[in-house]
Structures are given as C-alpha cells and as structure tokens.
Amino acid sequence: MNTALRIAIDEAFYQARKALKEQTPTEAFSWLERAHILNQRMPILHAQSHWLMLRAGWQLRDFREVLSQVPRIIAALLFSKIWVPLGNSGRARVSAFAPMPISPELQRLLQGETR
C-alpha cells in the first residue's frame, strides 16, 4: 500500500472514531464511507469499516443499518480479495453489489498518485 493511501485510510478511521466518541454518527458515516472505498480490497480494514458502520448505526438507532452490516463484515473478510463493487459506500441504503462512481481524489489515492 502506498504511503498516501495509508495516510488517507488512517485519517478516515481516526476521524470516524472521534465522531463516534463524540456521539456524532452522521459525521462518522462520512468518514467511514471514504475509508470503505479506499480499503475495499483489504479484508481486515474492509471489515473494520463495516464494524464501525455497525456502531454508527447503533448510535443512530438505525437497526436496518446495524443488521445490514453483519453480513457485510463476514463478506468483507471472505471476499475482499476476490471481488468488490468498486466505489460502493458500504451503507445499508446501497446494494452491497452495486458499483458506484469514485471521486477523482479517491481514484488518485487508489492509483498511487500523490497529487
């Protein structure tokens, strides 16, 4: 993993955990969606994204989100190296199989560019 990508993932997780600690789960989701897109092909980090989304869903009392994250955690651990829908935000409101557009900034990070 290139340094810029690692820094971006670490920052997203840091900000998400901070938001969860501050009981601002909506803010946490913004950071977790970013982390999810960046780490989809890394099983442990991918599963971590879904675990933290489950926690954010719990804080919101959004039980659809909570229940949706359980199979996604398992799938992240089992299938991340095989296939992922690129750009997918990882949230319950989006099909787990739907690819989504990736912002130019995140595309650069995923491609190893540091602009």
C-alpha positions in Angstrom: 0.0 0.0 0.0 1.4 3.4 -0.9 2.0 6.0 1.8 -0.6 8.5 0.7 -3.3 5.8 0.6 -2.3 4.6 4.1 -2.4 8.1 5.5 -5.8 8.7 3.9 -7.2 5.5 5.4 -5.7 6.2 8.8 -7.1 9.7 8.8 -10.6 8.5 7.8 -10.6 5.9 10.6 -9.3 8.4 13.1 -12.0 11.0 12.3 -14.7 8.3 12.3 -13.7 7.0 15.7 -13.5 10.6 17.0 -17.0 11.3 15.7 -18.3 8.0 17.3 -16.8 9.0 20.6 -18.4 12.5 20.3 -21.8 10.8 19.5 -22.0 12.3 16.0 -22.6 9.1 14.0 -23.7 11.0 10.8 -20.3 12.6 10.7 -18.7 9.2 11.3 -20.5 7.7 8.3 -19.0 10.3 6.0 -15.5 9.3 7.1 -16.4 5.6 7.1 -17.7 5.7 3.5 -14.4 7.3 2.5 -12.4 4.6 4.3 -14.6 1.9 2.9 -14.0 3.0 -0.7 -10.2 3.2 -0.1 -9.8 -0.2 1.7 -12.3 -2.4 -0.1 -9.6 -4.8 -1.3 -8.0 -5.2 2.1 -10.1 -7.7 4.1 -9.3 -6.7 7.7 -9.6 -2.9 7.0 -12.7 -3.5 4.9 -14.3 -5.5 7.8 -13.2 -2.8 10.2 -15.1 -0.2 8.1 -18.3 -2.3 8.3 -17.8 -2.8 12.1 -17.6 0.9 12.7 -20.6 1.5 10.4 -22.5 -1.0 12.6 -21.5 1.0 15.7 -22.6 4.3 14.0 -25.9 2.7 13.0 -26.3 1.6 16.6 -25.8 5.2 17.8 -28.4 6.4 15.4 -30.7 3.5 16.4 -30.9 2.6 12.8 -31.5 -1.1 13.1 -31.6 -1.6 9.3 -28.1 -0.3 9.2 -27.0 -2.5 12.1 -28.5 -5.6 10.6 -27.1 -4.9 7.2 -23.6 -4.5 8.4 -23.4 -8.0 10.0 -23.3 -10.0 6.7 -21.1 -7.3 5.2 -18.5 -7.8 7.8 -18.4 -11.5 7.0 -18.4 -10.9 3.3 -15.5 -8.4 3.7 -13.4 -11.0 5.4 -14.2 -13.7 2.9 -14.5 -12.0 -0.5 -12.5 -8.7 -0.5 -9.5 -10.3 -2.3 -11.8 -11.9 -4.9 -14.4 -9.2 -5.9 -15.8 -5.9 -4.6 -18.1 -3.4 -6.2 -15.7 -0.6 -6.7 -16.7 2.8 -5.2 -19.6 1.2 -3.1 -20.1 3.3 0.0 -20.8 0.2 2.2 -24.0 1.6 3.7 -27.3 -0.3 4.1 -29.1 2.1 1.8 -27.0 0.9 -1.1 -27.0 -2.6 -2.6 -23.9 -4.5 -1.5 -23.3 -5.5 -5.1 -23.7 -2.0 -6.7 -20.5 -0.3 -8.1 -20.6 3.5 -7.6 -18.6 6.4 -9.1 -15.3 7.2 -7.3 -14.3 10.8 -6.9 -11.1 11.9 -8.7 -9.3 12.4 -5.4 -10.0 8.9 -4.2 -9.2 7.5 -7.7 -5.7 9.2 -7.4 -5.2 7.6 -4.0 -6.2 4.2 -5.2 -3.9 4.5 -8.2 -0.9 5.6 -6.1 -0.8 9.2 -7.2 0.1 11.8 -4.6 -1.2 15.0 -6.3 
